[in-house]
Amino acid sequence: MPIDGVWDDHDYGGNDYGVHMEQKHERKAAFLSFLGLSPSPERNGLYHAVDTACNNNNDNNNKKVKVILLDTRWHRQDHCIPSIATWIRIIGPVFSCITRWLTAGLHLPTLWPILQCNSSSTTTLLGEEQWQWLEGQLQDSDASVHVVVSSVQVLTTNPVMESWGHFPEERKRLLKLLNNAKGAIVLSGDVHHGEILDMGAAATIQQQSVLEVTSSGLTHTCTRPFYGPVCKPLLDTFSKHRWKHNNNNNNNNNNDAAYVLVPNFGLVQIDWEDESFEVELRTVEGRVVLSTGRRRFAQDVLTKDELDNVAPCIDGHLIPYANKLRSYLVLLLIATAMYIVRTHGRGAAARS
């Protein structure tokens, strides 16, 4: 069976690493050698596509699948507050999660414009070279199904993790492309839990829009010690992106939360006669724990307003709390000043 893939940060060489990684070409060659894949020396990164045709000699129908594997590391610029997890291994990841949360919760790109981390001209995740390639792959394709692989999540609103949401202009550009692609599905990993995310989760009318299925990981989950106690509360708190259209036909084992916290792997099944596909998450024993149900090749296309309303990651949800804290601090300063004035006045009167 052919094996293909693309890297995430730890395969790349370091936690949260992006464009600043050293010896990228050497690392690329080692990764391709490990998977037994042919190198592409002229390309900066591991991004590539695999075209598969399922037609036989007596079948004239279009039974083509295009798998597009994106490199979200090679060109990726720093986050608003660069991750210290790249050089501090023990507590670095915790602080990086906190700084990403503060970036999103306080909407730092607008609160502190000097960071310049919300501008498409100064920040990128894929790099323009990869963008041009991706646009050609989707716009010029005659495949019936397009499987887009991103190592980090695209649609999540969970701010503590690395995701496309911390690069909002890049994310908008990708969603616009996916919205017009036939039979599109996004596969992602990284976060140590399984999940189904919906590009149209915020739409007022139920639609069959592009879904993202996250499968992570085969050996352990986010419930393990160190950050285990906060895993489920975070997933329950940041859920605006999550698929909510479960029904009895989707084989989700009554899991309305559309996420799982067990080791898992993903399986994509295509029904050419029905012109539909289904993505399942299964336990290591093979039991289905999440499923998208059958999804039509011809999915609904979101309007511009609906695309603009896709739930963001950087949303300023901490600003009301920050404003309250600021008010309390002002009152505390006033009270402190009044206390000092009164104390000073009493002292002066006593001396006189």
ABEGO torsion letter per residue (X at the ends): XBBBEBBBAAAAGBBGBBAABBGAAAAAAAAAAAAGBBBBAABBEABBBBBBBABBAABABBBBBBBBBBBAAAABBBBABBBAAAABAAAAAAAAAAAAAAAAAAGAAAABAAAGAABAAABBAAEAAAAAAAAAAAAABABABBBBBBABBAABABAABBBAAABAAAAAAAAAAAAABBGBBBBBBGAGBBBBBBAAAABABBBBBBBBBBBOBAABBAABBGAAAAAAAAAAABAAABBAABBAAAGAGGBAAGBBABBBBBBBBBBAAAGBBBBBBBBAAGBBABBAEBBBABBBBBBAAAAAABBBABAGAAAAAAAAAAAAAAAAAAAAAAAAAAAAAAAAAAAX
